[in-house]
Amino acid sequence: MSEAQEMTFDPQEFAQTAVNEVFETRRTPIDAKDYDNAYIKVGSVEFRGGVGKDSGKVWRKVSMYFQIDDAEQREKTGLDEPGASYEFFLDVAADGKTLLSGPNRNTDLGNLRDALGQNSAPWSFSQLDGAGPVRIRVGHDTNKDDATKVRAVVRAVSKQ
């Protein structure tokens, strides 16, 4: 998409555009196995958060998409950039902005940073954009209401 096309994008108009197609409801996931040379897709790092209804505790979650360069998986899925999603909760202080450190705090983030060679200070989440290569272990999650709906998820990240 050119810069001019992006600048003229109107989300309200897009939301009102009628769709005359029926879309698939099942995705063909990449195979559940280990993959080397995985990279975090540029622009895929996202954050969600909120406050627990019962606990009142602030929570944060980070998600990203690991893409792989694998001709067999491209052919199987029909995707130019096959891969799998990865997400985990962050341990944050009550302000929701400060990451907690110490024993049993942000170990998923620590493991990711270590695999990427980024587990040193100073550091910021922006360093994840396009980072790699790493080895990922991919598994499959099945929709609890429809076992035929399966998606590929990253179960572990490590150095290769």
C-alpha positions as CSV (number, residue, x, y, z in Angstrom):
1,M,0.0,0.0,0.0
2,S,1.4,3.4,-0.9
3,E,1.8,6.2,1.5
4,A,-1.0,8.1,-0.3
5,Q,-3.4,5.1,-0.1
6,E,-2.6,4.8,3.7
7,M,-3.3,8.5,4.3
8,T,-6.7,8.3,2.6
9,F,-7.8,5.3,4.6
10,D,-11.1,6.1,6.4
11,P,-11.8,3.6,9.2
12,Q,-15.5,4.7,9.4
13,E,-16.0,4.2,5.7
14,F,-14.2,0.9,5.8
15,A,-16.4,-0.3,8.6
16,Q,-19.5,0.5,6.6
17,T,-18.4,-1.2,3.4
18,A,-20.7,-4.0,2.4
19,V,-19.0,-7.4,1.9
20,N,-20.5,-9.8,-0.7
21,E,-18.3,-12.8,0.2
22,V,-18.6,-15.7,2.6
23,F,-15.4,-16.3,4.5
24,E,-13.7,-19.5,5.7
25,T,-14.1,-20.3,9.3
26,R,-11.1,-22.7,9.6
27,R,-7.5,-21.8,9.3
28,T,-4.8,-24.4,8.2
29,P,-2.2,-24.1,10.9
30,I,1.5,-24.7,10.3
31,D,2.7,-28.0,11.6
32,A,3.2,-28.5,15.4
33,K,7.0,-28.8,15.7
34,D,10.2,-26.8,16.2
35,Y,11.3,-24.2,13.7
36,D,14.6,-22.4,13.4
37,N,15.1,-18.9,12.0
38,A,11.8,-17.5,13.3
39,Y,11.5,-13.8,13.4
40,I,8.9,-11.5,15.2
41,K,6.9,-10.0,12.4
42,V,7.4,-6.2,12.1
43,G,4.4,-4.3,13.6
44,S,2.9,-7.4,15.3
45,V,3.8,-6.6,18.9
46,E,0.6,-5.5,20.7
47,F,-0.5,-4.9,24.3
48,R,-3.8,-5.5,26.0
49,G,-4.7,-4.8,29.6
50,G,-7.4,-4.2,32.1
51,V,-8.4,-4.6,35.7
52,G,-9.7,-7.9,37.1
53,K,-13.4,-7.7,37.9
54,D,-13.2,-9.7,41.1
55,S,-9.6,-9.0,42.2
56,G,-9.2,-5.4,41.1
57,K,-5.7,-6.3,40.0
58,V,-4.2,-4.5,37.0
59,W,-3.2,-6.9,34.3
60,R,-1.2,-6.6,31.0
61,K,-0.6,-9.0,28.2
62,V,1.8,-8.8,25.2
63,S,1.2,-10.7,21.9
64,M,3.2,-11.0,18.7
65,Y,3.4,-13.1,15.6
66,F,6.4,-15.2,14.7
67,Q,6.9,-15.8,11.0
68,I,8.9,-18.6,9.5
69,D,10.6,-19.1,6.2
70,D,9.5,-22.6,5.3
71,A,8.4,-23.5,1.7
72,E,6.5,-26.6,2.8
73,Q,4.4,-24.5,5.3
74,R,3.8,-21.8,2.7
75,E,2.5,-24.4,0.3
76,K,0.4,-26.1,3.0
77,T,-1.2,-22.9,4.4
78,G,-1.3,-20.8,1.2
79,L,0.3,-17.9,3.3
80,D,3.3,-15.8,2.2
81,E,4.4,-15.5,5.8
82,P,3.2,-18.6,7.7
83,G,3.8,-18.6,11.4
84,A,2.3,-18.7,14.9
85,S,1.0,-16.3,17.5
86,Y,2.7,-15.9,20.9
87,E,1.3,-14.2,23.9
88,F,1.9,-14.1,27.7
89,F,0.9,-12.0,30.7
90,L,3.3,-9.4,32.2
91,D,3.9,-9.0,35.9
92,V,3.2,-5.3,36.5
93,A,3.0,-3.0,39.6
94,A,-0.3,-1.6,40.7
95,D,0.3,1.5,38.4
96,G,0.1,-0.9,35.4
97,K,3.2,0.7,33.9
98,T,6.1,-0.7,35.8
99,L,7.4,-4.2,35.0
100,L,8.2,-6.2,38.1
101,S,11.5,-8.0,38.3
102,G,12.9,-10.6,40.7
103,P,12.2,-14.3,41.3
104,N,9.2,-15.7,39.4
105,R,8.4,-12.3,37.8
106,N,8.2,-11.8,34.0
107,T,10.0,-15.1,33.3
108,D,8.3,-15.4,29.9
109,L,9.6,-12.0,28.9
110,G,13.0,-12.9,30.3
111,N,13.2,-16.1,28.3
112,L,12.1,-14.3,25.1
113,R,14.7,-11.5,25.7
114,D,17.4,-14.1,26.4
115,A,16.6,-16.1,23.3
116,L,16.9,-12.9,21.3
117,G,20.2,-11.8,23.0
118,Q,18.3,-8.8,24.5
119,N,18.3,-9.7,28.2
120,S,20.4,-6.7,29.2
121,A,19.6,-3.2,30.3
122,P,18.5,-0.7,29.1
123,W,15.8,-2.4,27.0
124,S,12.4,-1.5,25.6
125,F,9.6,-3.5,23.9
126,S,10.4,-1.6,20.6
127,Q,13.5,-3.9,20.3
128,L,11.2,-6.9,19.7
129,D,10.0,-5.5,16.3
130,G,11.5,-7.7,13.6
131,A,13.8,-9.5,16.1
132,G,15.3,-12.9,15.6
133,P,16.4,-15.4,14.6
134,V,15.2,-17.8,17.3
135,R,13.9,-21.4,17.6
136,I,10.2,-21.6,18.3
137,R,8.2,-24.7,19.4
138,V,4.8,-24.6,17.8
139,G,1.7,-26.4,19.2
140,H,-1.9,-26.3,18.3
141,D,-4.8,-24.8,20.3
142,T,-8.3,-26.2,19.5
143,N,-11.5,-24.1,19.8
144,K,-13.3,-25.5,22.8
145,D,-16.7,-25.3,21.0
146,D,-15.5,-26.7,17.6
147,A,-12.5,-29.2,17.5
148,T,-12.2,-28.6,13.8
149,K,-11.0,-25.1,14.4
150,V,-7.3,-25.1,15.2
151,R,-4.7,-22.4,15.4
152,A,-0.9,-22.5,15.7
153,V,0.6,-21.0,18.8
154,V,4.2,-20.7,20.0
155,R,4.7,-22.8,23.1
156,A,8.4,-21.9,23.7
157,V,11.1,-19.7,22.4
158,S,14.8,-20.5,22.7
159,K,18.2,-19.7,21.2
160,Q,19.0,-21.6,18.1
